[in-house]
Amino acid sequence: PELETEAGVDLGLSAFAVLSDGRRIESPRFLRRAEKKLKRLQRELSRKAEGSKNRAKARIKVARQHARVADRRRDFHHKASTQIIRDNQ
């Protein structure tokens, strides 16, 4: 059923979003959690000789880890926006 509610959303730095009814959506730390693995993979990549097959494989591993972070971030944004819409149709 349709509701007659409206919501204001303030996107911020300390919290991901603060809604007009006072609810806070905390910011997920996807990159912060993945930094340790990214740091290790990038260090391994930097040690490989340029143009080698092993460097190409290491580059793909780094790219895959970055993509994993991006996918998680995109999924979070989609779920948060869908939830706000469902609560305030």
RADAHU-V352121 format. One record per backbone hydrogen bond with DSSP energy under -1.0 kcal/mol. CO is the residue of the C=O (numbers start at 1). NH is the residue of the N-H. If there is no record, write none. Layout:
co->CO nh->NH
co->CO nh->NH
This chain:
co->8 nh->20
co->10 nh->18
co->16 nh->12
co->17 nh->25
co->18 nh->10
co->19 nh->22
co->23 nh->19
co->25 nh->16
co->25 nh->17
co->29 nh->33
co->30 nh->34
co->31 nh->35
co->34 nh->38
co->35 nh->39
co->36 nh->40
co->37 nh->41
co->38 nh->42
co->39 nh->43
co->40 nh->44
co->41 nh->45
co->42 nh->46
co->45 nh->48
co->49 nh->52
co->52 nh->56
co->53 nh->57
co->54 nh->58
co->55 nh->59
co->56 nh->60
co->57 nh->61
co->58 nh->62
co->59 nh->63
co->60 nh->64
co->61 nh->65
co->62 nh->66
co->63 nh->67
co->64 nh->68
co->65 nh->69
co->66 nh->70
co->67 nh->71
co->68 nh->72
co->69 nh->73
co->70 nh->74
co->71 nh->75
co->72 nh->76
co->73 nh->77
co->74 nh->78
co->75 nh->79
co->76 nh->80
co->77 nh->81
co->78 nh->82
co->79 nh->83
co->80 nh->84
co->81 nh->85
co->82 nh->86
co->83 nh->87
co->84 nh->88
